[in-house]
Every structure is written in C-alpha cells, then in structure tokens.
C-alpha cells in the first residue's frame, strides 16, 4: 500500500477487533471502516421492520423465524 500497489483498498475487518489503532488508518489510499461499513440507512430500515414484525408475531402467539423453537416450550407444558 505504501508503494502504491495495490493502488487503493477498503478494509472493514481486522486481525484484532475492535481496531483502535492500525497502520492502515494513516494511509491516504485506504478507506478503513468499522466492521459495519456495509450498512446503509435503507438496510437499517429493512432490518428494523423485520425485527418489529417478528416481535409483533411473538406477542400475538405466532412467533416466526425461530432458530431454536424448543426454547419456546414452557416448563411443564409437555
């Protein structure tokens, strides 16, 4: 990077996280973002809507997208 090859880089994953100091941060030909560098406002809006729908479904007694449905079983309900 210091020699100009590659000419430019974008980095959002580091060997040690959180990356509080890294040599790449000082290079003018490198964009460094935290690990969430891919997130856009639109992504947050979609994620919020999906999470909200899941909370509403759970509150209505019809949970969706449950990874471990056995966790929903109440003790003594079997």
C-alpha positions as CSV (number, residue, x, y, z in Angstrom):
1,X,0.0,0.0,0.0
2,X,2.8,2.4,0.8
3,X,4.4,1.7,-2.6
4,X,1.2,2.3,-4.4
5,X,0.4,-1.3,-5.1
6,X,-2.4,-2.1,-4.9
7,X,-3.4,1.5,-5.7
8,X,-6.4,1.6,-3.3
9,X,-8.0,-0.6,-0.6
10,X,-11.1,-0.6,1.5
11,X,-10.9,-2.6,4.8
12,X,-13.6,-3.3,7.4
13,X,-12.2,-6.5,9.1
14,X,-9.1,-6.5,11.1
15,X,-7.0,-9.2,12.8
16,X,-7.7,-7.6,16.2
17,X,-11.1,-6.1,16.8
18,X,-12.1,-3.6,17.7
19,X,-9.3,-2.0,15.7
20,X,-8.5,1.1,17.8
21,X,-5.2,1.8,16.0
22,X,-3.9,0.2,12.8
23,X,-1.1,1.2,10.4
24,X,-3.7,1.3,7.5
25,X,-5.6,4.1,9.2
26,X,-2.8,6.6,8.3
27,X,-2.6,5.7,4.6
28,X,-4.3,8.1,2.1
29,X,-5.1,5.3,-0.3
30,X,-7.0,3.2,2.2
31,X,-10.6,3.6,3.4
32,X,-11.0,2.0,6.8
33,X,-14.4,1.5,8.4
34,X,-15.6,-0.5,11.4
35,X,-16.9,-4.0,10.7
36,X,-20.3,-2.5,9.9
37,X,-19.0,-0.5,7.0
38,X,-21.5,-2.2,4.6
39,X,-24.6,-0.9,6.5
40,X,-26.8,1.7,4.9
41,X,-29.8,3.6,6.2
42,X,-32.0,1.5,4.0
43,X,-30.5,-1.7,5.5
44,X,-31.3,-0.5,9.0
45,X,-34.9,0.4,8.0
46,X,-35.4,-3.1,6.4
47,X,-33.9,-4.8,9.5
48,X,-35.9,-2.8,11.9
49,X,-39.2,-3.6,10.0
50,X,-38.3,-7.3,10.0
51,X,-37.5,-7.3,13.7
52,X,-40.6,-5.4,14.6
53,X,-42.7,-7.8,12.6
54,X,-41.1,-10.7,14.5
55,X,-41.8,-9.1,17.9
56,X,-45.4,-8.5,16.9
57,X,-45.8,-12.1,15.8
58,X,-44.3,-13.3,19.1
59,X,-46.6,-11.1,21.1
60,X,-49.6,-12.5,19.1
61,X,-48.5,-16.1,20.0
62,X,-47.3,-16.9,16.5
63,X,-43.5,-16.5,16.5
64,X,-41.7,-16.6,13.2
65,X,-38.1,-17.2,12.2
66,X,-37.4,-19.0,15.4
67,X,-33.9,-20.7,15.2
68,X,-34.4,-22.8,18.4
69,X,-38.2,-23.4,18.8
70,X,-37.6,-25.8,21.7
71,X,-36.7,-22.7,23.8
72,X,-40.3,-21.5,23.4
73,X,-41.6,-24.6,25.3
74,X,-42.8,-23.7,28.7
75,X,-41.6,-25.9,31.6
76,X,-44.3,-28.5,32.4
77,X,-46.3,-27.8,29.2
78,X,-45.5,-31.2,27.6
